[in-house]
Amino acid sequence: MTRKSKEGFTLLEVLVSLAIGALLIGAVMGLISQALRYRTSLKEKTDAQPILESAAQIILADPQKATRGVVRLTELEGAPVVTVSLTRVPLFNPTGKSSKGALCRVMLNYKSSDLEFSIILPAGSGS
């Protein structure tokens, strides 16, 4: 009786291990790519937040500026422009008396980052 010695791997075993290795490497590369995109997005939002807060302070100091559609921060390098969207908030007025102002929702947008708050615009502000 002669015995064949089995040394090495068959072609099928090598192909299966290569396929599994390629799947694992692809999954790891996908995770790394997603982590880098998240990091970039977070940095952009972090950089935009102080600009949005500055624009909000300008509008809170002078609510009329919210009606212009944009706030330009000329004091900052590059004079960033923040877009402003106003939405009037309807309020139930059981007395029927005209109010002294209008409650508005303000949405600030800068480089795909948003900041939202409310203000009261004086009557006749063109809201």
C-alpha positions in Angstrom: 0.0 0.0 0.0 1.2 3.4 -1.0 0.1 6.5 0.8 -0.1 9.8 -0.8 1.0 12.6 1.4 -1.1 15.8 1.3 1.1 18.8 1.4 -0.1 22.3 0.6 -3.5 23.6 -0.2 -5.9 22.9 -3.1 -6.7 25.5 -5.6 -10.2 25.8 -4.2 -9.0 26.4 -0.7 -6.7 29.2 -1.9 -9.5 30.9 -3.9 -11.9 30.7 -1.0 -9.3 32.3 1.4 -8.5 35.0 -1.2 -12.2 35.8 -1.5 -12.7 36.0 2.3 -9.5 38.2 2.6 -10.8 40.6 -0.2 -14.1 40.9 1.6 -12.4 41.7 4.9 -10.1 44.3 3.3 -13.0 45.9 1.5 -15.0 46.2 4.8 -12.1 47.7 6.6 -11.5 50.2 3.8 -15.2 51.1 3.8 -15.0 51.8 7.6 -11.9 54.0 7.2 -13.5 55.9 4.4 -16.7 56.6 6.4 -14.7 57.7 9.4 -12.7 60.2 7.3 -15.9 61.6 5.8 -17.5 61.9 9.2 -14.4 63.7 10.5 -14.4 66.2 7.6 -18.1 66.9 8.1 -17.7 67.4 11.8 -14.8 69.8 11.2 -16.9 71.8 8.7 -19.8 72.1 11.2 -17.4 73.1 14.0 -15.9 75.8 11.8 -19.3 77.1 10.8 -20.9 77.3 14.3 -19.1 80.5 15.5 -20.1 82.2 12.3 -23.7 81.2 12.7 -23.7 82.3 16.4 -22.2 85.7 15.4 -24.9 86.2 12.8 -27.5 85.3 15.4 -26.1 87.9 17.8 -26.3 90.6 15.1 -30.0 89.7 14.4 -30.9 89.6 18.1 -29.4 93.0 18.5 -31.3 94.4 15.5 -34.2 92.1 14.4 -34.8 94.3 11.3 -31.7 92.7 9.8 -33.4 89.3 9.7 -35.8 90.7 7.0 -32.9 91.3 4.5 -32.3 87.6 3.7 -28.6 87.7 4.4 -26.2 88.8 7.1 -22.7 89.7 6.0 -20.1 89.5 8.7 -17.7 92.2 7.4 -15.7 92.2 10.6 -14.5 88.6 9.9 -11.8 87.6 7.4 -13.5 86.8 4.1 -16.7 88.5 5.1 -18.8 85.3 5.3 -22.4 85.6 4.2 -25.0 83.8 6.2 -28.4 83.3 4.6 -31.5 84.1 6.7 -35.0 82.5 6.3 -37.9 83.9 8.2 -41.1 82.0 8.9 -43.9 83.8 10.7 -45.4 81.7 13.5 -49.2 81.9 13.4 -50.6 82.6 16.9 -54.2 82.3 18.0 -55.5 85.7 19.0 -58.9 85.4 20.7 -59.2 89.1 21.4 -58.9 90.1 17.8 -56.7 93.1 18.7 -53.7 93.8 16.5 -50.5 92.8 18.1 -47.4 94.9 18.5 -45.2 92.4 16.8 -44.9 89.1 15.0 -43.3 85.9 16.3 -40.9 84.6 13.7 -38.8 81.5 13.3 -35.3 82.4 12.0 -33.2 79.8 10.2 -29.6 80.7 9.6 -27.6 78.7 7.0 -23.8 78.8 6.3 -22.0 76.1 4.4 -24.7 73.4 5.0 -24.8 74.1 8.7 -28.0 75.5 10.3 -28.9 77.5 13.4 -32.5 78.1 14.3 -34.1 80.4 16.9 -37.1 82.7 17.4 -37.5 86.4 17.5 -40.3 89.0 17.8 -40.3 91.4 14.9 -41.9 94.8 15.7 -45.2 95.5 13.8 -44.6 97.0 10.3 -41.2 95.2 9.9 -42.2 93.6 6.6 -42.1 90.1 7.9 
